[in-house]
């Protein structure tokens, strides 16, 4: 029999537990008081688009240099971070994401000279470090370049790294604060020291070495006028050749086109150095290949494969034969050869189009490796240089595959496999024997056996079958109560395939469901799938995403009160369009670095290059369908929009932050209910590339805390 004292003690403990539980529940359900949104000035700005007058009251926010814009950004961030600070478990979300991120991450080794080079991040380093070792497995590594030493806050990042053919030099690009602008430097691999060579005002280009290792080709723009570097329109990209030891002012102009300012140009030599190729494109799809003999520097370039109806990419070229990856008369892509002495008429199919999409082809060790997508998962086939099938590569796991690159004389190559619940695992591959050997497998801080991935096909609005991946705990119950994060992209021929994210794992641990949809507009099923979601067909992408949400609700994976959507860049457009078309369907919307003003996107930096995908408001016919879905122009006053947090970076010079600024201002003015409408503006950050680990963790923690709170999720930390 318990004494009275014992009884009172137990009662007090139970009472305290009940009280704590009640406090916890109250904190979970308490109302966050949002600070008043900053007053955003509205100007009487209007523009006539082919007879349609469109108001643009927030155009002043396009000026990224004005003090008024800077003050607006500061005020908006104060509101956003005050809101986020009131979410009681925000710090615990950040801690768990940090723990899940803190594991060694290894990149694929590549051999140059006597060294194997590979990236490695010990866990939480802001930027991955480039190491080198005498062995493929990275024994006794030494640091070759550590970008973490280039800035105090990790905002300087390495971009493209290319080695000279003899392995004596490495050209590497460096970007600051997430900008697309890079500088190219050169490092001597023997001494580990940088040469004086410095190349400025480069964008979307690295150094492409010549066959003699004496210099490299690169593409650049003219130096922008003061104050326009992050938003000014980029025109007249030119191809130059830089000889080692020369000042940039002495670099040889290889190619320019004064008649077409809105084209991209990239140059490089054939593998044997006999020819120079220039690849030209008017946007993100469709290209043209030009060429001339290197020795005949005064001769004009000739058209090998004309633009711009199809995509062409030179995979390999030697002894006058170019191997070209293309979708010409092959929506699922194929590999052809062209004799440069005879021209286009000599084109022959080497690897024919198949049922599944040929995602790419690489050459290594005198072999070709063809990557196929079968329902958004990779398979790889090995061919000889005459196009004869050697074998299907036996992969150790199902998921996304990268690698199979190297030099012509290589006997081994390397590849990585990743999935939603498994980070990249590195394997070496014996090219002759066709056998794989595990090289590096990361150790993670969760149990992958508790989770499963399923692929389902749903029916979109027009009857099209569309696939999506659904990732969740194995003990998940389909009762409509699960928080669900729906992610998509749907554009630019880009395929969405399985990939690992510590942020997603944290969400899954809390009972969440992660879903990635393979929307039309992507490349999962070839060019026909791409074209079904571009230009006048862009609405198909939004219909697919909306249909995916409806399927998930109808099949009790979640409910509209528990459904969050997100996407970045073109995916930000996706989220913006869907939340304005179906605001009733989603609890939370996270448009990230999104293209949200579809009438003016082409007037900034390289936005003009997306017109082949979207169309342009300058064209009367295209304006009509663009205007119908442009997120900024379809916000309606008094409508209850989902809880929204827009994210962007102040140095985003690809999708300029004005898109997000104007969308946030319009949404705050129109919001018809008390759902929060926030914008999170990262400082010293761009479109996403090179963002430090610390900033990625902080942003992810804020996004998922916002999702948890606004879906009423009971988090368990």
Buried (B, 14 or more C-beta within 10 A) or exposed (E): EEEEEEEEEEEEEEEEEEEEEEEEEEEBEEEBEBEEBBEBEBEEEEEEBEEEEBEBBBBBBBBBEEEEBEEBBEBBBEBBBBBBEBBBBBEBBBBBBBBBBBBEBBBBBBBBBEBBBBBBBEEBBBBBBBBBBEEBBBEEBEEBBBBBEBBEEBBBBBBBBBBBBEBBBBBBBBBBBBBBBBBBBBBEBEEEEBBEBEBEBBBBBBBBBBBEBBBBBBBBBEEBEEEEBBBBBBEBBBBBBBEBEBEBEEBEEBBBBEEEEBBBBBBBBBBEBBBBBBBBBBBBBBBBBBBBEBEEEEEEBEEBBEBBEBBBBBBBBBEBBBBBBBBBEBBBBBBBBBBBEEBEEBBEBBBEBBEBBBBBBBBBBBBBBBBBBEEBBBBBBBBEBEBEEBEEBEBEEBBBBBBBBBBEEBEBBBBBBBBBBBBBBBBBBEBEEEEBBEBBEBEBEBEBEEBBBEBBEBEBEEEBEBBBBBBBBEEBEEEBBBBBBBBBBBBBBBBBBBBBBBBBBBBBBBBBBBBBBBBBBBBBBBBEBBBBBBBEBBBBBBBBBBBBBBBBBEEEBBBBBBBBBBBBBBBBBBBBBBBBBBBEBBBBBBBBBBBBBBBBBBBBBBBBBBBBBBBBBEEEEBBBBBBBBBBBBBBEEEBEBBBBBBBBBBBBBBBBBBBBBBBBBBBBBBBEEEBBBBBBBBBBBBBBEBBBBBBBBBBBBBBBBBBBBBBEBEBEE
